[in-house]
Amino acid sequence: MKTWALYGFVFLLALIMAAGGFWYWQTQSQQVAELNLQVPCDLRKAACTASDSAGHSVQFSITPTTIPLMQELTLRVQVQQLLAVQTIGVKIDGLNMYMGYQYAKLEAVDQHHYQGKLILPVCTEAHMQWQASVLINTPEQTYRAAFPFDTFRQ
């Protein structure tokens, strides 16, 4: 009889912990809202913009616009209609060849402008396709915008 009571207690404790974990996960996790890239977009020519129907938008640029490899790049983000931005990060992944990922946390220049530095590695491919994912965290929502670009090794 005592063994069943112990098993019942352990089961009840596990059930309470699972319910608590689920509640925490539900209240702490946020869905990621995708911002849609406005085309045409060529980061080697000008900044690109992604937005949604609610008026949230992010403009992204890389300088120098030649986007050289193994040299410091400046990443700039300008946000519109995104209030109380907590953090902005940029993750860059190779699309046509796995290169790991490069990450830069951007610092606020003012309420709407952010910038950071990053160096892209050299690849064996002469023409490399990349995607920069800009992640913007606010208290209510996380927003993501994806910006494709190319680099050319000389």
Backbone as CSV, one residue per row, in Angstrom:
resi,resn,N_x,N_y,N_z,CA_x,CA_y,CA_z,C_x,C_y,C_z
1,MET,0.819,-1.196,0.000,0.000,0.000,0.000,0.867,1.267,0.000
2,LYS,1.932,1.249,0.783,2.796,2.422,0.840,3.507,2.646,-0.486
3,THR,3.834,1.574,-1.228,4.510,1.696,-2.518,3.611,2.429,-3.510
4,TRP,2.306,2.086,-3.522,1.367,2.757,-4.428,1.229,4.223,-4.076
5,ALA,1.261,4.546,-2.814,1.164,5.945,-2.381,2.383,6.726,-2.858
6,LEU,3.546,6.102,-2.766,4.775,6.755,-3.234,4.719,6.975,-4.737
7,TYR,4.319,5.937,-5.486,4.191,6.074,-6.942,3.161,7.143,-7.307
8,GLY,2.074,7.186,-6.590,1.042,8.195,-6.838,1.565,9.594,-6.585
9,PHE,2.320,9.746,-5.493,2.898,11.045,-5.166,3.882,11.477,-6.241
10,VAL,4.748,10.575,-6.682,5.737,10.888,-7.725,5.025,11.257,-9.024
11,PHE,3.986,10.496,-9.369,3.232,10.784,-10.586,2.576,12.160,-10.500
12,LEU,1.960,12.467,-9.370,1.310,13.756,-9.180,2.329,14.891,-9.258
13,LEU,3.479,14.716,-8.640,4.543,15.714,-8.677,5.026,15.930,-10.115
14,ALA,5.216,14.849,-10.867,5.648,14.953,-12.271,4.592,15.666,-13.100
15,LEU,3.336,15.396,-12.846,2.246,16.034,-13.568,2.211,17.533,-13.279
16,ILE,2.391,17.906,-12.036,2.417,19.328,-11.658,3.605,20.028,-12.307
17,MET,4.768,19.384,-12.307,5.957,19.980,-12.919,5.761,20.135,-14.434
18,ALA,5.161,19.148,-15.077,4.911,19.225,-16.521,3.936,20.359,-16.830
19,ALA,2.886,20.476,-16.037,1.916,21.554,-16.246,2.567,22.918,-16.035
20,GLY,3.391,23.021,-15.011,4.107,24.272,-14.756,5.069,24.608,-15.888
21,GLY,5.783,23.619,-16.389,6.696,23.848,-17.516,5.953,24.272,-18.755
22,PHE,4.806,23.640,-19.025,4.008,24.025,-20.183,3.496,25.450,-20.044
23,TRP,3.007,25.814,-18.861,2.534,27.174,-18.627,3.666,28.175,-18.836
24,TYR,4.843,27.896,-18.297,5.982,28.802,-18.460,6.334,28.942,-19.935
25,TRP,6.382,27.835,-20.659,6.727,27.867,-22.076,5.706,28.682,-22.858
26,GLN,4.425,28.520,-22.545,3.370,29.255,-23.242,3.473,30.749,-22.979
27,THR,3.785,31.136,-21.754,3.813,32.562,-21.427,5.118,33.217,-21.819
28,GLN,6.212,32.484,-21.903,7.512,33.080,-22.198,7.887,33.036,-23.677
29,SER,7.408,32.053,-24.389,7.795,31.949,-25.797,6.925,32.872,-26.634
30,GLN,7.532,33.390,-27.691,6.819,34.265,-28.595,6.873,33.680,-29.995
31,GLN,5.809,33.879,-30.712,5.821,33.539,-32.122,6.697,34.571,-32.828
32,VAL,7.346,34.152,-33.890,8.168,35.069,-34.676,7.320,35.573,-35.831
33,ALA,7.172,36.886,-35.914,6.414,37.506,-37.001,7.378,37.786,-38.150
34,GLU,7.055,37.247,-39.309,7.901,37.429,-40.494,7.550,38.745,-41.187
35,LEU,8.579,39.503,-41.507,8.408,40.707,-42.321,8.776,40.328,-43.750
36,ASN,7.970,40.736,-44.709,8.142,40.326,-46.100,9.063,41.267,-46.851
37,LEU,10.009,40.682,-47.546,10.988,41.439,-48.324,10.300,42.138,-49.484
38,GLN,10.592,43.414,-49.637,10.090,44.152,-50.783,11.104,44.019,-51.902
39,VAL,10.656,43.576,-53.047,11.566,43.369,-54.175,11.358,44.474,-55.199
40,PRO,12.364,44.835,-55.947,13.684,44.223,-55.993,14.525,44.616,-54.780
41,CYS,15.495,43.759,-54.486,16.399,43.986,-53.360,17.799,43.568,-53.782
42,ASP,18.725,44.500,-53.774,20.127,44.219,-54.062,20.970,45.032,-53.088
43,LEU,21.433,44.373,-52.035,22.208,45.070,-50.995,23.519,45.639,-51.519
44,ARG,23.972,45.192,-52.690,25.193,45.731,-53.292,24.932,47.091,-53.945
45,LYS,23.626,47.445,-54.109,23.262,48.728,-54.718,22.658,49.700,-53.712
46,ALA,21.821,49.188,-52.805,21.126,50.070,-51.857,20.562,49.248,-50.709
47,ALA,20.066,49.944,-49.704,19.408,49.284,-48.572,18.141,48.596,-49.062
48,CYS,17.762,47.523,-48.381,16.537,46.780,-48.701,15.570,46.898,-47.530
49,THR,14.282,46.758,-47.843,13.237,46.918,-46.837,12.345,45.683,-46.791
50,ALA,11.948,45.317,-45.583,10.958,44.260,-45.366,9.889,44.844,-44.443
51,SER,8.627,44.451,-44.670,7.543,45.026,-43.871,6.379,44.045,-43.766
52,ASP,5.391,44.436,-42.963,4.155,43.663,-42.863,2.971,44.590,-43.073
53,SER,1.777,44.043,-43.066,0.575,44.837,-43.330,0.225,45.789,-42.191
54,ALA,0.819,45.591,-41.010,0.546,46.464,-39.865,1.425,47.716,-39.862
55,GLY,2.311,47.839,-40.850,3.171,49.018,-40.923,4.524,48.861,-40.265
56,HIS,4.809,47.690,-39.686,6.139,47.441,-39.131,7.095,47.260,-40.300
57,SER,8.235,47.923,-40.243,9.205,47.720,-41.316,10.623,47.829,-40.783
58,VAL,11.518,47.189,-41.520,12.941,47.235,-41.205,13.691,47.448,-42.515
59,GLN,14.613,48.378,-42.471,15.485,48.635,-43.614,16.881,48.163,-43.224
60,PHE,17.528,47.405,-44.102,18.824,46.791,-43.803,19.824,47.169,-44.878
61,SER,21.055,47.479,-44.447,22.124,47.782,-45.400,23.455,47.270,-44.878
62,ILE,24.366,47.030,-45.816,25.730,46.612,-45.514,26.669,47.577,-46.223
63,THR,27.674,48.077,-45.494,28.716,48.891,-46.120,30.080,48.330,-45.736
64,PRO,31.025,48.395,-46.659,30.904,48.905,-48.017,29.989,48.016,-48.859
65,THR,29.348,48.628,-49.854,28.363,47.901,-50.657,28.999,46.853,-51.570
66,THR,30.301,46.869,-51.720,30.963,45.804,-52.478,30.976,44.498,-51.686
67,ILE,30.693,44.576,-50.412,30.642,43.443,-49.470,31.881,42.550,-49.611
68,PRO,33.034,43.094,-49.276,34.265,42.296,-49.376,34.348,41.230,-48.282
69,LEU,35.035,40.147,-48.583,35.254,39.068,-47.617,36.477,39.384,-46.767
70,MET,36.469,38.878,-45.550,37.582,39.024,-44.605,37.948,40.484,-44.325
71,GLN,36.958,41.352,-44.434,37.110,42.756,-44.062,35.904,43.163,-43.226
72,GLU,36.128,44.115,-42.342,35.042,44.540,-41.466,33.915,45.197,-42.266
73,LEU,32.713,44.729,-42.014,31.506,45.277,-42.631,30.687,45.977,-41.562
74,THR,30.007,47.023,-41.941,29.081,47.703,-41.041,27.664,47.338,-41.451
75,LEU,26.915,46.815,-40.510,25.518,46.444,-40.725,24.657,47.526,-40.097
76,ARG,23.690,48.028,-40.867,22.803,49.072,-40.354,21.358,48.636,-40.505
77,VAL,20.565,48.921,-39.467,19.137,48.621,-39.471,18.397,49.872,-39.036
78,GLN,17.335,50.174,-39.792,16.426,51.253,-39.420,15.043,50.637,-39.267
79,VAL,14.378,50.891,-38.130,13.058,50.315,-37.871,11.996,51.400,-37.916
80,GLN,10.781,50.996,-38.331,9.614,51.876,-38.355,8.469,51.140,-37.668
81,GLN,7.740,51.834,-36.829,6.564,51.301,-36.138,6.891,50.116,-35.219
82,LEU,8.127,49.990,-34.808,8.518,48.955,-33.841,8.949,49.682,-32.573
83,LEU,8.097,49.641,-31.567,8.341,50.389,-30.337,9.000,49.509,-29.285
84,ALA,9.763,50.116,-28.428,10.405,49.449,-27.291,11.283,48.291,-27.741
85,VAL,12.089,48.520,-28.773,13.003,47.481,-29.244,13.982,47.154,-28.121
86,GLN,14.086,45.859,-27.792,15.006,45.432,-26.743,16.362,45.062,-27.324
87,THR,16.372,44.228,-28.353,17.626,43.832,-29.000,17.393,43.646,-30.491
88,ILE,18.468,43.857,-31.235,18.474,43.544,-32.662,19.757,42.783,-32.937
89,GLY,19.604,41.645,-33.588,20.755,40.841,-33.983,20.639,40.470,-35.447
90,VAL,21.793,40.258,-36.071,21.823,39.834,-37.471,22.610,38.536,-37.539
91,LYS,21.977,37.515,-38.101,22.616,36.214,-38.301,22.756,36.006,-39.802
92,ILE,23.979,35.710,-40.254,24.224,35.516,-41.680,24.642,34.072,-41.920
93,ASP,23.914,33.416,-42.836,24.161,32.020,-43.210,24.504,31.941,-44.690
94,GLY,25.421,31.023,-45.031,25.689,30.720,-46.428,24.578,29.850,-46.975
95,LEU,24.117,30.145,-48.187,23.028,29.374,-48.780,23.524,28.281,-49.716
96,ASN,24.548,28.573,-50.507,25.004,27.567,-51.466,26.158,26.725,-50.928
97,MET,26.619,27.019,-49.721,27.643,26.213,-49.064,27.576,26.499,-47.569
98,TYR,27.662,25.461,-46.768,27.624,25.649,-45.321,28.896,26.349,-44.858
99,MET,28.725,27.472,-44.193,29.851,28.257,-43.687,29.690,28.550,-42.194
100,GLY,28.873,27.748,-41.523,28.539,28.104,-40.158,27.644,29.327,-40.235
101,TYR,27.633,30.125,-39.197,26.911,31.385,-39.294,27.729,32.468,-38.621
102,GLN,27.513,33.677,-39.067,28.147,34.860,-38.491,27.036,35.630,-37.785
103,TYR,27.345,36.190,-36.619,26.325,36.884,-35.839,26.863,38.217,-35.349
104,ALA,26.015,39.221,-35.410,26.359,40.535,-34.869,25.181,41.064,-34.067
105,LYS,25.438,41.494,-32.856,24.421,42.181,-32.056,24.578,43.663,-32.366
106,LEU,23.484,44.290,-32.767,23.538,45.695,-33.145,23.263,46.582,-31.932
107,GLU,23.915,47.717,-31.940,23.757,48.696,-30.863,22.922,49.868,-31.369
108,ALA,22.146,50.467,-30.476,21.288,51.590,-30.842,22.130,52.837,-31.106
109,VAL,21.865,53.484,-32.226,22.422,54.798,-32.532,21.433,55.843,-32.023
110,ASP,20.160,55.586,-32.260,19.052,56.347,-31.689,17.843,55.405,-31.643
111,GLN,16.653,55.938,-31.445,15.462,55.095,-31.247,15.120,54.245,-32.472
112,HIS,15.534,54.663,-33.655,15.149,53.959,-34.879,16.327,53.381,-35.659
113,HIS,17.549,53.705,-35.277,18.728,53.284,-36.036,19.669,52.448,-35.168
114,TYR,20.151,51.348,-35.755,21.030,50.420,-35.045,22.159,50.035,-35.985
115,GLN,23.331,49.734,-35.410,24.432,49.282,-36.255,25.381,48.374,-35.497
116,GLY,26.125,47.595,-36.268,27.098,46.673,-35.711,28.126,46.295,-36.767
117,LYS,29.119,45.523,-36.353,30.225,45.119,-37.232,30.246,43.611,-37.378
118,LEU,30.791,43.160,-38.520,30.847,41.739,-38.811,31.894,41.506,-39.898
119,ILE,32.500,40.333,-39.896,33.436,39.930,-40.954,32.935,38.624,-41.551
120,LEU,32.801,38.592,-42.880,32.393,37.366,-43.566,33.633,36.565,-43.940
121,PRO,33.596,35.249,-43.775,34.755,34.413,-44.106,34.896,34.201,-45.616
122,VAL,36.090,33.823,-46.006,36.354,33.465,-47.397,35.880,32.028,-47.608
123,CYS,35.335,31.776,-48.784,34.828,30.458,-49.130,35.566,29.945,-50.359
124,THR,35.544,28.637,-50.556,36.163,28.069,-51.757,35.350,28.403,-53.002
125,GLU,34.067,28.697,-52.814,33.222,29.105,-53.930,33.542,30.550,-54.303
126,ALA,33.724,30.815,-55.592,34.003,32.183,-56.038,32.772,33.078,-55.880
127,HIS,31.592,32.510,-56.101,30.338,33.237,-55.947,29.585,32.610,-54.780
128,MET,29.383,33.376,-53.740,28.721,32.868,-52.543,27.386,33.571,-52.363
129,GLN,26.349,32.794,-52.069,25.021,33.340,-51.777,24.810,33.274,-50.267
130,TRP,24.325,34.370,-49.713,24.136,34.494,-48.271,22.713,34.937,-47.976
131,GLN,22.328,34.762,-46.720,21.074,35.329,-46.230,21.323,35.951,-44.872
132,ALA,20.980,37.228,-44.762,21.056,37.935,-43.488,19.665,37.907,-42.863
133,SER,19.556,37.344,-41.667,18.290,37.318,-40.930,18.381,38.341,-39.808
134,VAL,17.554,39.360,-39.897,17.512,40.402,-38.875,16.431,40.012,-37.879
135,LEU,16.816,39.854,-36.610,15.885,39.476,-35.537,15.717,40.655,-34.593
136,ILE,14.485,41.108,-34.463,14.172,42.276,-33.640,13.265,41.819,-32.509
137,ASN,13.725,41.998,-31.287,12.955,41.586,-30.102,12.334,42.807,-29.436
138,THR,11.018,42.740,-29.237,10.290,43.750,-28.477,9.590,43.015,-27.338
139,PRO,9.061,43.720,-26.363,8.388,43.021,-25.260,7.208,42.160,-25.716
140,GLU,6.523,42.553,-26.770,5.339,41.823,-27.212,5.607,40.787,-28.291
141,GLN,6.658,40.981,-29.095,6.808,40.180,-30.303,8.271,40.134,-30.742
142,THR,8.623,39.059,-31.425,9.909,38.979,-32.118,9.611,39.051,-33.610
143,TYR,10.335,39.898,-34.313,10.162,40.075,-35.749,11.412,39.564,-36.462
144,ARG,11.204,39.001,-37.650,12.320,38.492,-38.443,12.147,38.959,-39.877
145,ALA,13.263,39.419,-40.452,13.287,39.789,-41.862,14.524,39.160,-42.485
146,ALA,14.352,38.540,-43.648,15.456,37.860,-44.334,15.842,38.652,-45.574
147,PHE,17.170,38.872,-45.718,17.696,39.650,-46.833,18.778,38.830,-47.548
148,PRO,18.546,38.393,-48.780,19.559,37.654,-49.518,20.585,38.606,-50.144
149,PHE,21.817,38.123,-50.278,22.847,38.905,-50.980,23.935,37.964,-51.459
150,ASP,24.791,38.468,-52.325,25.877,37.688,-52.919,27.210,38.342,-52.635
151,THR,28.248,37.514,-52.585,29.619,37.994,-52.549,30.400,37.297,-53.648
152,PHE,31.468,37.945,-54.084,32.303,37.409,-55.161,33.764,37.485,-54.731
153,ARG,34.426,36.336,-54.746,35.848,36.268,-54.395,36.639,36.573,-55.653
154,GLN,37.657,37.411,-55.510,38.477,37.776,-56.671,39.782,37.012,-56.704
